[in-house]
Every structure is written in structure tokens, then in C-alpha cells.
Amino acid sequence: MQRPAKGKTPRRPALKKTSHTQKDPVGVYCRIRPLGATDEECCIEMISSTTIQLHAPDGIKANRNGEYKETQYSFKKVFGIQTSQIELFEDVAKPLVDDLIHCKNGLLFTYGVTGSGKTFTMTGSPGEGGLLPRSLDMLFNSIAPLQAKRFVFRTDDKNGMEIQGQVDALLERQKRDSNQQSAVPKTPSSKQKPDPEFADMISPGEACKCEGVDEDSCYSVFVSYIEIYNNYIYDLLEEAPIDPIRHKRPGGDTPLRIPELILPQSKILREDQNHNMYVSGCTEVEVKSTEEAFQVFWRGQKKRRIADTQLNRESSRSHSVFIVKLAQAPLDADGDHILQDKNQVTVSQLCLVDLAGSERTSRTKAEGSRLREAGNINQSLMTLRTCIEVLRENQMCGTNRMVPYRDSKVTHLFKNYFDGEGKVRMVVCVNPKADDYEETMLVMRFAELTQEVEVARPVDRPICSLAAGRRHRNQALRDELSRRQEERPGGPNNTEDGLVLNQLLDSLPALPACELVDPTDEQILPRLIEVLERRHRIRQMITEQYTRTANTLKSMLQEFDGHLMAKENFIHEQRGKLGEKDKIMFNQKNEMDRLEKKSKMLEYKIDILQKTTNIYEGDKRSLQQELESREQRLQRELSERKRMEARMQGMVSDTKHQWEKECERRVNAKQLEMQNKLWVKDEKLKQLKAIVSESNSSATSEQQRPPDKPQRASRETDQPRAPEKRSRSPLPTTGTPIRLHHRRSHSAGGERWVDHKPLSNLDLDTVMQPIIPNAIKVSAASEKALSKCHKYVLTHQELASDGEIQTKLIKGDVFRTRGGGQAVQFTDIETLRQECPTASSRKRRSSEDGPGQHDENKMDWNDRENRAPVASTSSGLGLQIGYQKRRK
């Protein structure tokens, strides 16, 4: 028995990518589903074959101005509501099937919100087959006469492919047919009646096939069907094992077997030796026709999880993945059997993915298991979006962030397509109804991101060294032999061969006519021996001549075959070069088409931006006009307000002047009244004094005194009282020395002073002014001025409680600090206050003051001292002026 040979996949490992690898962007297409009812509000408009526009429905304001915002999105191609399934297949899936036959991988998935038509796009319905059945039909139409017999190719458990000989394949077929209880389900026969669900899926007129299929290879198709449910992978083609449970019959001991299906086990993802991800233990069924593949697909489709929600009557609750593997190996030099060389076996695959739709639980009202399913679906789609964003950032910004493929089974399974080689295409299905506007906006943004991601372009497989056309020549030789066999009516012993044989027999010497009676006859036997020897020599000569002629003919045929082989190799090389040139021209043409489309798209965007700019310019002009009109109105209001203020000020001044006159008249009247009262009191006091003087006239002379004792008391009363000494504040424990000696005024000494008078002080026209001789006058304290003096005084003005301005002279000593700066220690405060005599509350003597003296203003200056707290200093200037205001 021949040992099976293991195949390899055409992809290169993801870790060995070169910097010169050509990349193509992900092809993103958009398909618009028709509205369910004609009276529904539509929020999507198809502008061109590559652009759609979204309109915000009523009740949704998209910007602050309350205006409706319209957004446009571009795709590789947009399919409207009138697009048929065959048109969608021609543009989206047909190139992927063509690449599959030419040993290139492909990934096609549908994306959109729930109820947007993803399953219909992928699967279709009777009479309107989707992308999946049409891809299978095109594949089998292209390789149907080139398929290998069943079980010649066999899958292993490590994502590889093995080749068996014809005898081993025959034994395997017989074994599978006889073993009905095998773990691997029996492949349905292609001669069975197809399922009615797929009987009329594709009409004969819509069948298509791939051109340029390699006829010198044998092909075999394997399909598998899985679903990703709640982030777990399940095999939809796996037959659930039966667990017999014994039960006793009632009233007897005979056990009763009741079969029970065991729940399917989830599968795990593994990585093969070529760093490709695959589902370990997944069932792979070999199919030989489109109908057989439909049967396998429909068997798994019945097991897929589908539920009824408020938004979709048949909502997919899992992501389904239908994998088509195509194994191919070249024929040997004779064109009869498959070449038993594992290095020549290639495996390519096409993944058709139907992603479950994203949904909002607030709309679906999902509960329980439906809520959990929706959460897992949204989480996996969010992980897919995150991976796309990271890939885009790494490619555009040159970063090396890790792509979180392992966060979801969906992204982990298809990481090879984004990091390796192969075409990736996405069909975005949208529902134009207004209720799905917000979800559709998110889908459009994800589609924009996906279009900017690039994947490596698949490379062509190396061409087999054997001459091309082996199968065709072998078939032609068989046909020619069959034709010649049929042209011979008598078979191999026909008349022509008999004539040639008779001529050969006639050329030999004739046997002598004799009759041999005695075996010891010495006359007849020698003659007979001589004739037979001559005949033998002639026969040897004929044989040698025939051998020489045959060798000559064989050498001529070999030489002719060599020339023919050289010509065929030359033709093949020229075809290869021509094919490379065609590919270069095709790539250049595609690049030119892409650049033209990009140029048109940029021109279209420039037009849109120009229109938007014109709109904004118009809004700007209108806003400027409105602003100018408002400024003019504001100026008018300000001028009107100023006129009103001037008018009010005039009225206030007039009213004030009238009240001043009235107050002056009343004050004069009151003063006259008070003067009269004082004159009466003075007269009474004089009379009282006279009576007292007469009563004391009998006293001794030394005790007699002039009647000016009240005047002395008045003088004592009029003299300013000495200020009460206030208790000192507790001294700060900062270590700064404090001079404890104190006198009433330090301004009369011979020290040099810094006279600090701020610019905000007012000049009071008073008789007494604080004048300090030998002082440096400054308006702001500075270290330079303080270093030249020993004393410091600050002139501070404030408003007293009676409304008059009082001046405080805050005095202190200047000394050096340890940091080299200057510091001031405040010691005294002198208060200079101006008082009005009419507002004074103390008593005055009426005998010494005449009535006319009450009309004059008298200045009363009080010199009061108060100990202030000590100010602490720091290095540098170290001037921190701190003083305490004493409230009256």
C-alpha cells in the first residue's frame, strides 16, 4: 500500500511577510433593501453607483442649529433595490470563485443591522439564489470533468490534505459504504433527488463557469459548516450521538431503550504548521456536485439557531461560516494518474460568512436567552470593529499596536485573511426605513474604516515543471486507439494482417515433400534439418532487420517527440511571459481605473465641499449683516441711554440744588433758634452767678475766688484727653528683635526716614500737616530706599465712621535680615482726624463761647498712639507691611 502524501496550503506564514508585498484594500459593497411598505419613511438615497446619502428622519436633529444633517458615504459599488442576485454575484463573488480555482484564498461576509437582508443576500430563496449557491454552482461547472474520484484526497486532523492511491481510495469507498455507523456522516450521493428548497435555486440560463482552468490537474471539493453562538463554535454537520437510556416497562423486568440526543460539544481553534487558524475536529464532507453541496448546506442550515424578535421574524442568533476547500494536484507525465508528490498539492479555501445583525434591546424587547444572545452578538461585532480600527491605525500611522483578534472567535478565526494573504470583501446590507437610522449611521462609519484597511495580495502558485496538455494528449491518444480499433471489422486477425503473414511464409524455403517413416532415416532427416536451419537463419535475419527498423523508427519518434517537447516548452514559456505581460497590463489597467475612480470621487468631494463652502459663506454674510444691524441698534440704544442719563443727571442736579437751598434755609432757621435759646440760658446763668456771688461775699478774702471757676473746668473739659493705653498684643515668637522703648512721637528725632505716600492719597487743606524733615519721599517701598534709612512711615487715609477722612501715620524701624534684605518692624500709629464742631457730642461751656462763635468750624486734632503687630520678613527685599486699623 502506498503511503499517503500530505499537502500544503498556498499561503505563506504571517511572520515572514516581506516589505515588498503588494496590498489591496478591502472591497466594501453596499446593498439597499426595499422598504416593507410604500408609506414608510425612507432615510437613504442612492446618488450614484458608488455613493449614498443619509437623510435624518423627522424628530431627529443632527446639529445645534436644529437643521437636518445629510451625510454621504462612498463604496466600491452600491446596489439599489432593483438589483438582482445574479448582478450582485457577478460583481462581488465571481472573482473570489475564480481566485479559489487558481489556488487563492477569499473571505466574503455580510454585515448590517438585524432585518437588513444579510441572510437573503448570502443564501437567497427558491428562484433567487444568493451568493453561496451561485458560488458552488460556478465552482462545479468549472471543474466537473476534472474531479478526482471520491476519497483520493483525504483530510487529516491538522488542516492538511493527504493523497491516496486508486486502490486505497477504492477500499475506502467500500468501507464507507458498508459502515453505516461510522462517526463521520456518510456523504449523500449526487444521484439523490435534490431538496425542494434548492430545486429551483438557480435557473439554467444563469449558470456560469470559470475560464482558464488548469486541465492538467485533478480537483476535489470539501465543505464544512459551523456557527459561532455566544462566542462558542459548533459544528452544524456533526451528527449528535445517541445515548441509550434503559427504562423498565411497568409491571415487568424487560428494559426499554429510549434514544436521547446528546447536546453538541463546542469546538476549539488551533493553528497549523503554516500559522493558519482552523476549527479542530470540524466535519469536512467531500462533495462532487452542486446538488450534493446544497444537501450538505441545508442539513446544517436546519440546525442553525434562529429566533423570532420584534424586529425580525427569523432573526439569526449566531454567526454562520460556510467553508469551501478546493484541493488540487497535477497529473503525472502520462496524464493518467495524480502525481504522488506532496509538494505539488495545494489547498485553497473560500469562507462565506453570514454575520448576525447588531440590535438594540430597547427596540427588540429581548429578555432571558435572547438578551444574552444579543449581548454576545454586539460584543463580537464591536471586537471586529476594534480590530479594523487598530489595523487601520497601524497601516496609516506606522504604529505596531497589537490587534485584539483573540477577544472574539470571529476575529480569531479570520486573522489569517487580514495578516496573511487573500481577498476580503464585505457586503453592507442596509434597511432604508427611518427607524433604523441611528444603527445605519454606525454601520456606515464601520464601512468607511474597513475600506481603508489593506490586505496582502495573494501570490500565484509555481507552475509545474511537467509539460502542459498532458490530459488532452492522453485523451486524444485513447480516442485515436478506440477509433482505430473500431475501424478494424475483423479484429486483430483481419485480411491485411493475413496477407502480410502469407508473404512472410512464402519468403521462407519450402519444406521438402517427403514422408518420414523411420526415425533412423539418414536421407530425409538431414535434408529436413538443412531446410529448417535455412528457415531459422532467414527468420533471424528478418527479426534483426525488424529490430533495426524498429529502433530507427523509435529513435526518430523520440527525436520528433523531443523537438515537439522543446517547441511546447518554448510555447509554454512564451505563454507564461505573455500571461505576465497581460497581468501587468491588467494590473495597470485596474490601477488606472482605480485612480480614475478616485479622481472622480475627489472631484465629487471637492464639488460637495465647494457647495458647502458657498453655503457657509452665505451663512457668514447673513450673520455679519445681522451682527452689523445689532451693533447699530446697540449704538442707538447706548446713545439713547446716554441722553437719558444726561437728562436724569440734570434732573438730579436740579433737585439736589433745590434741596440744598431748602436745607440751608432750614439750618439757618434752626441756628437762629438755637442762638436765641443759648442767649436766654446765658442770661439766666449770669443771674445765677450774681446770686451766688452775693451769698459768698461774707467769706474770707483768701477763699474768695473770681467767678471763672466754671471756665477753668471748661478749659479742662476742652483740653484733649490723653488716649487710653491699650493692652499690647502678644509678641510673635519669630526671633525678630523688638524695641520696647516708646515715646509719643518719633518724627522729631534726627534719624533719616522713608516717607511712603501712595499716589491714591488726597491733599487735605488743613492747618496741621505731617511734615518729616530729612526724609526720602517715595510712592512705593523699595529695597534701595530702605537700605539708606533707619525709620519708615506710611501715610494711610481712610474714611471714618462720621464720614470724614482720617489720616494714619504708621511708623516703624528698618533693620537688616539674615538673608541680606531689609525688613520693617512697625511700632506706632498716629491718627490725624478732622471733626466738625456741630457734630461733636461733648459738652461746651456757654460762658466762654459767644453765640457767633458757633458758626465757625473748629479743628480738633487728636494724636493717638497704638502698638501694631510685628511683620515677619524673608530673604530678598523682605518687605511685608502689616498693620492693624484701630476702629473708633
ABEGO torsion letter per residue (X at the ends): XBBBBBBBBABBBAAABBAABBBBBBBBBBBBBBBABAABBBABBBABAABBBBBBBBGBBABAAGBBBBBBBBBABBBBAABBAAAAAAAAAAAAAAAAAAGBBBBBBBBEBBGAGAAAAAAEBBGBBBAAAAAAAAAAAAAAAABBBBGABBBBAAGBBBBBBAAAAAAAAAAAAABAABABBBBBBAABBBBAAAAAABBAAABBBBBGBBAABBBBBBBBBBBBBGGBBBBAABBBBBBBBBBBBBGBABBBBBBBBBBBBBBBBBBBAAGBBBBBGBBBBBBABAAAAAAAAAAAAAABBBBBBAABABBBABBBBBBBBBBBBBBBAAGABBBBBAAABBBBBBBBBBBBBBBBAAAAGBBEAAAAAAAAAAAAAAAAAAAAAAAAAAAAAGBABBBBAAABAAAAAAAAAAABBEBBBBBBBBBABAAAAAAAAAAAAAAAAAAABBBBBBBBBBBBABBBGAAAAAAAAAAAAAAAAAABAAEABBAAAAAAAAAAAAABBBBBBBBBABAABAAAAAAAAAAAAAAAAAAAAAAAAAAAAAAAAAAAAAAAAAAAAAAAAAAAAAAAAAAAAAAAAAAAAAAAAAAAAAAAAAAAAAAAAAAAAAAAAAAAAAAAAAAAAAAAAAAAAAAAAAAAAAAAAAAAAAAAAAAAAAAAAAAAAAAAAAAAAAAAAAAAAAAAAAAAAAAAAABBAAABBBAAAAAAAAAAAABBBBBBBBBBBBBBBAGBBBBABBBABAAABABBBBBBBBAABBBBBBABBBBBBGBBBBABBBAAAAAABABBBBBBBBBBAAGBBBBBBBBBBBBBBAAGBBBBBBABBBBBBBBBAAABABBBBAAABBAAAAABBBBBBBBBBBBBBBBBBBBEAGBBBBBBBBBX
